[in-house]
């Protein structure tokens, strides 16, 4: 035997015959098609989620972009309200034309600021007579009032405001203490049912 034959003969002995199953080209293409279809559907779903998230972010930005400015404007509106409260009633009634004109100008400026805030979605938080809500109200003091249910807002020290569903500034309130709790009223309703 020549070296070539010997070398080729040796390699033939060491080669192992691995039978690979024949892959049906149609089945391979169908599997690849299913995989690509799955990837396309997942990509479409991801894009739809991204579109919805972006739309939600844009709406939030539109709604709440002026929050800082509105909060600052509330301070100015409060100052105008305090100026009107501090004016004695006799100055309003018996004051000279200049004083009356000044008072009317302050009232007009305060009403216009309230209108502009409302135009941009800033609304006052209802507090008087409501059940105390720590998300909307800030308790400043408790008032012993046996005629009102405990935990009811009885006095508003400073109005609260919200923009959309977010609180810009909580209402500073006085809360009833010592009155009947809300539970007996609820139990009376349940017994009658």
FENDA-V991087 format. One record per backbone hydrogen bond with DSSP energy under -0.5 kcal/mol. NH is the residue of the N-H (numbers start at 1). CO is the residue of the C=O. If there is no record, write none. Layout:
NH&CO, NH&CO
This chain:
6&2, 7&3, 8&4, 9&5, 10&6, 11&7, 12&8, 13&9, 14&10, 15&11, 18&16, 19&17, 20&18, 21&19, 24&22, 28&24, 29&25, 30&26, 31&27, 32&28, 33&29, 34&30, 35&31, 36&32, 37&33, 38&34, 39&35, 40&36, 41&37, 42&38, 43&39, 44&40, 45&41, 46&42, 47&43, 48&44, 49&45, 50&46, 51&47, 52&48, 53&49, 54&50, 55&51, 56&52, 57&53, 58&54, 59&55, 60&56, 61&57, 62&58, 63&59, 64&60, 65&61, 67&64, 70&66, 71&67, 72&68, 73&69, 74&70, 75&71, 76&72, 77&73, 78&74, 79&75, 80&76, 81&77, 82&78, 83&79, 84&80, 85&81, 86&82, 87&83, 87&84, 91&88, 92&88, 93&89, 94&90, 95&91, 100&96, 101&97, 102&98, 103&99, 104&100, 105&101, 106&102, 107&103, 108&104, 109&105, 110&106, 111&107, 112&108, 113&109, 114&110, 115&111, 116&112, 117&113, 118&114, 119&115, 120&116, 121&118, 122&117, 123&121, 123&162, 125&160, 126&124, 129&153, 130&127, 132&151, 136&133, 137&133, 138&171, 139&137, 140&173, 141&173, 143&175, 144&142, 145&143, 145&177, 148&145, 150&180, 151&176, 152&149, 153&130, 154&174, 155&174, 157&155, 157&172, 158&172, 160&125, 161&169, 162&123, 163&166, 164&121, 166&163, 168&161, 168&166, 169&161, 171&136, 172&158, 173&138, 173&171, 174&155, 175&141, 176&152, 177&143, 180&146, 185&181, 186&182, 187&183, 188&184, 189&185, 190&186, 191&187, 192&188, 193&189
